């Protein structure tokens, strides 16, 4: 299903007339921001324009985002008709998303549900997790389980009930399990490529037009620690 487009090193995991699913690399921004760096959305537009020799502007709708240092699955809408349908799937939580994270310490429990109240600080682009509701906070719920003990780290699988700013990063930090490379949330050193070891691994949903089940798994980044997770 997946293939690597030579242009811009784009890994396309799924594509039809309605949607395209990309395996995002660390460092790519999904949508343009104040940095002025070329976003993934523009790279995908260029890929579609080139592949299908499309004249004029190419439509591409941004459905959801991943943090810049995070890798994995990103869905885009190829038509304005399908964008609101995909948005509705996210709002109704009819899209099942699974993340993998490599963390520094063993979690207090092998599996658990974390419930916090997250408050975003726009000045430092960071969310603080509180045990109880505080002003301007939003409830955040995730489920995790430990998949594997590595030599120096632990591999966790995470499923989100809510989609808050930096939710996984912030909530795992509160239980003493900062994600590898995530200086912002308590890991002691950065990764050389400025990535963090958080990967949007798997996604399952009913295609909003074809009405067939779609199930996609994103290959892990090429990295010795991620490689150990496949063993």
C-alpha positions as CSV (number, residue, x, y, z in Angstrom):
1,X,0.0,0.0,0.0
2,X,2.7,2.5,0.9
3,X,5.2,3.9,-1.5
4,X,8.0,6.5,-1.3
5,X,7.6,9.4,-3.7
6,X,11.1,10.4,-4.8
7,X,10.0,14.1,-4.8
8,X,10.4,15.5,-1.3
9,X,10.9,12.0,0.1
10,X,7.1,11.7,0.7
11,X,5.8,8.4,2.0
12,X,2.2,7.9,0.8
13,X,0.5,5.1,2.8
14,X,-2.9,5.4,1.1
15,X,-4.5,7.4,-1.7
16,X,-7.7,7.4,-3.6
17,X,-9.8,10.1,-5.3
18,X,-11.0,11.5,-1.9
19,X,-8.2,11.2,0.7
20,X,-4.5,10.8,1.0
21,X,-2.7,9.5,4.1
22,X,1.0,10.4,4.6
23,X,3.6,9.0,7.0
24,X,4.9,12.3,8.4
25,X,8.6,12.7,9.1
26,X,10.0,14.5,12.2
27,X,10.5,18.2,11.5
28,X,7.7,18.5,9.0
29,X,4.9,20.9,9.9
30,X,1.4,19.8,8.8
31,X,0.2,23.4,8.1
32,X,2.0,26.7,7.5
33,X,2.9,28.6,10.6
34,X,4.9,31.7,11.7
35,X,8.2,29.9,10.9
36,X,7.5,30.3,7.2
37,X,8.9,26.8,6.6
38,X,7.3,24.8,3.8
39,X,4.4,22.8,5.3
40,X,3.6,19.2,4.5
41,X,0.3,20.3,3.0
42,X,2.2,22.2,0.3
43,X,4.5,19.2,-0.3
44,X,1.5,16.9,-0.8
45,X,-0.2,19.5,-3.1
46,X,3.0,19.5,-5.3
47,X,3.0,15.7,-5.3
48,X,-0.6,15.5,-6.5
49,X,-0.1,18.3,-9.1
50,X,3.0,16.4,-10.5
51,X,1.5,12.9,-10.3
52,X,-1.7,13.8,-12.1
53,X,-0.4,16.7,-14.2
54,X,-3.0,19.0,-12.8
55,X,-3.3,22.5,-14.1
56,X,-3.8,25.4,-11.7
57,X,-4.2,25.1,-7.9
58,X,-4.6,21.8,-6.2
59,X,-7.2,21.5,-3.4
60,X,-6.0,19.9,-0.2
61,X,-7.9,20.0,3.1
62,X,-6.1,19.7,6.5
63,X,-8.1,17.4,8.7
64,X,-5.9,17.2,11.8
65,X,-2.3,17.9,12.9
66,X,0.7,16.3,14.5
67,X,3.3,18.1,16.5
68,X,6.4,19.1,14.5
69,X,8.8,16.6,16.2
70,X,6.2,13.8,16.0
71,X,6.1,11.2,13.2
72,X,3.3,9.1,11.7
73,X,-0.1,9.1,10.1
74,X,-1.6,12.3,8.8
75,X,-4.9,12.3,6.8
76,X,-5.6,15.0,4.1
77,X,-8.8,15.6,2.2
78,X,-8.4,15.8,-1.6
79,X,-11.8,17.3,-2.2
80,X,-13.8,20.0,-0.5
81,X,-16.7,17.6,-0.4
82,X,-14.9,15.0,1.8
83,X,-13.3,17.5,4.2
84,X,-16.4,18.1,6.4
85,X,-17.1,14.4,6.4
86,X,-13.6,13.6,7.7
87,X,-13.9,16.5,10.2
88,X,-17.2,14.9,11.4
89,X,-15.5,11.6,12.0
90,X,-12.9,13.2,14.3
91,X,-15.5,15.2,16.2
92,X,-17.7,12.1,16.7
93,X,-14.6,10.0,17.6
94,X,-15.4,7.5,14.9
95,X,-11.7,7.4,14.0
96,X,-9.6,5.1,16.1
97,X,-6.0,6.4,16.4
98,X,-3.2,4.5,18.1
99,X,0.1,6.1,19.0
100,X,3.4,4.5,20.1
101,X,5.8,6.3,22.5
102,X,9.2,5.4,23.8
103,X,9.5,6.7,27.4
104,X,12.3,7.0,29.9
105,X,10.8,5.3,32.9
106,X,8.5,2.3,33.6
107,X,5.0,3.5,34.1
108,X,3.5,3.0,37.6
109,X,1.0,0.5,36.1
110,X,1.4,-1.8,33.0
111,X,-1.8,-0.3,31.7
112,X,-4.0,2.6,32.9
113,X,-6.3,5.4,32.0
114,X,-5.0,9.0,32.7
115,X,-7.4,11.8,33.3
116,X,-6.1,15.3,33.6
117,X,-7.1,18.9,33.0
118,X,-4.8,20.5,30.4
119,X,-4.2,24.2,30.2
120,X,-2.2,25.6,27.3
121,X,0.2,28.5,27.6
122,X,0.5,30.1,24.2
123,X,3.7,32.0,25.2
124,X,5.8,28.9,25.5
125,X,3.5,26.6,23.5
126,X,3.2,24.1,26.4
127,X,0.3,22.5,28.1
128,X,0.3,21.9,31.8
129,X,-1.7,18.9,33.2
130,X,-3.6,19.4,36.4
131,X,-5.3,16.7,38.5
132,X,-8.4,18.9,38.8
133,X,-10.2,21.5,36.7
134,X,-8.6,24.9,36.7
135,X,-9.6,28.1,34.9
136,X,-9.4,27.7,31.0
137,X,-8.4,24.0,31.3
138,X,-9.8,21.2,29.2
139,X,-10.4,17.6,30.2
140,X,-7.9,15.1,28.7
141,X,-8.3,11.4,28.8
142,X,-5.9,8.7,27.4
143,X,-5.4,5.0,27.8
144,X,-2.0,3.4,27.7
145,X,-0.4,0.0,28.0
146,X,3.2,-1.1,28.1
147,X,4.0,-3.1,25.0
148,X,7.7,-3.8,25.5
149,X,10.7,-3.2,27.8
150,X,13.7,-2.1,25.8
151,X,17.3,-2.0,27.1
152,X,16.9,1.5,28.5
153,X,13.4,2.5,27.7
154,X,9.8,1.4,27.6
155,X,7.5,1.2,24.6
156,X,3.9,2.3,25.3
157,X,0.8,2.1,23.1
158,X,-1.6,5.0,23.6
159,X,-5.2,5.6,22.6
160,X,-6.8,9.0,23.0
161,X,-10.3,9.8,24.1
162,X,-9.7,13.5,23.6
163,X,-7.5,15.5,21.3
164,X,-5.8,18.2,23.3
165,X,-2.7,20.3,22.7
166,X,0.4,18.2,23.5
167,X,-1.9,15.8,25.3
168,X,0.2,12.6,25.2
169,X,3.4,14.5,25.9
170,X,2.0,16.3,28.9
171,X,0.0,13.5,30.4
172,X,2.8,10.9,30.2
173,X,5.1,13.5,31.8
174,X,2.8,13.7,34.8
175,X,3.4,10.0,35.6
176,X,7.1,10.3,35.4
177,X,7.3,9.0,31.8
178,X,8.6,11.8,29.6
179,X,9.0,10.8,25.9
180,X,12.5,10.2,24.6
181,X,13.9,13.5,23.2
182,X,11.1,15.7,24.6
183,X,13.0,18.4,26.5
184,X,9.8,20.5,26.8
185,X,8.1,17.8,28.9
186,X,11.0,16.6,31.1
187,X,13.3,14.4,29.1
188,X,16.9,15.1,29.9
189,X,18.4,15.4,26.4
190,X,17.2,16.1,22.9
191,X,17.4,13.7,20.0
192,X,20.0,14.6,17.4
193,X,17.4,15.3,14.7
194,X,15.1,17.3,17.1
195,X,12.5,14.6,16.9
196,X,10.7,13.0,19.8
197,X,9.9,9.3,20.0
198,X,6.2,9.7,19.5
199,X,4.6,8.0,16.5
200,X,1.1,8.0,15.2
201,X,1.2,4.3,14.5
202,X,-2.3,3.1,13.4
203,X,-5.6,4.5,12.3
204,X,-8.9,2.8,11.6
205,X,-12.1,4.4,10.2
206,X,-15.0,3.9,7.8
207,X,-14.3,5.7,4.5
208,X,-16.7,8.6,4.4
209,X,-17.5,8.1,0.7
210,X,-16.8,4.5,-0.1
211,X,-18.2,3.3,3.3
212,X,-15.6,0.6,3.6
213,X,-13.2,0.1,6.5
214,X,-9.8,1.7,6.2
215,X,-7.0,0.4,8.4
216,X,-3.5,1.8,8.0
217,X,-0.3,1.3,9.9
218,X,2.6,3.7,9.6
219,X,6.1,2.2,9.4
220,X,8.4,3.3,12.2
221,X,11.1,5.8,11.6
222,X,14.6,4.5,10.6
223,X,16.2,4.6,14.1
224,X,17.9,2.0,16.2
225,X,15.5,2.4,19.2
226,X,12.4,2.2,17.0
227,X,14.0,-0.8,15.2
228,X,14.2,-2.6,18.6
229,X,10.4,-2.2,18.9
230,X,9.8,-4.4,15.8
231,X,11.7,-7.3,17.2
